[in-house]
Amino acid sequence: MTMKRVVILGAPGAGKGTQAKKIAEYLGIPHMSTGAMLRSQIDNGTELGNKAKEYMVAGNLVPDEVVNDIVATSLKEAVRDGGFLLDGYPRNLDQVHNLGYILHDLGVEIDGVLELKVNFDEVVERIKKRAQIEGRADDSDETVRNRLEVYKRETAPITAFYQTAGKLTVIDGMGTVDEVWERVKAAVDAA
Ligand code: AP5
């Protein structure tokens, strides 16, 4: 079976976005990043963007109803067109259930969930480097500390749900981008 409906999980800075782009290209499915969607709303000064901004700058999760709405619309189109790679969603158990309801209504299921495991010292280093290059608003030291806390508290526990459902593949995310990609590709090919 070729994976066509895929979720990628991992801590902030674990390399989700980097690997997601490669997976999406490899599988011919759209890369749907909720972080990127929200940043685009902020850049465009929309009402939704203004609502999301204060949460993102503090490193907190944007309220579920805001994110669920964005995802629902894009997911329907993606499922109709053949699949998706979700990056940054779901991020807590309520979002896990919401995703389940949306897909159930569309008559499909997730094919697989990939979790990138990277130790916390490494993710902090990666984000520090990115802060110097890109200056992303939520990459300051204080916000990163909170993003990691939020990840541990709210997002990390959802892997157990997908493990129980038999959907989860854990991938070592340490090493170079190419080394990680070899492991990711092997996991995708094995599905
Ligand atoms: P989001 O944009 O999803 O950010 P994140 O999860 O914190 O992840 P990052 O983008 O920081 O890292 P990444 O894992 O994608 O790694 P990347 O490939 O970029 O979310 C931002 C915010 O939006 C959240 O805090 C929240 O407020 C809100 N939000 C989003 N979704 C939400 C939801 N569902 N519900 C509620 N709120 C939501 O890599 C990081 C850096 O490392 C890059 O510079 C990259 O070049 C480099 N790198 C990558 N791989 C390697 C490698 N192997 N070796 C060395 N460097 C590497």
Residues whose N, C-alpha, C, O or C-beta is under 5 A from the ligand:
A	BS01	AP5	G10 A11 P12 G13 A14 G15 K16 G17 T18 T34 G35 A36 Y55 M56 G59 N60 L61 V62 V67 D87 G88 Y89 P90 R91 R126 R130 G173 G175 T176 V177 V180
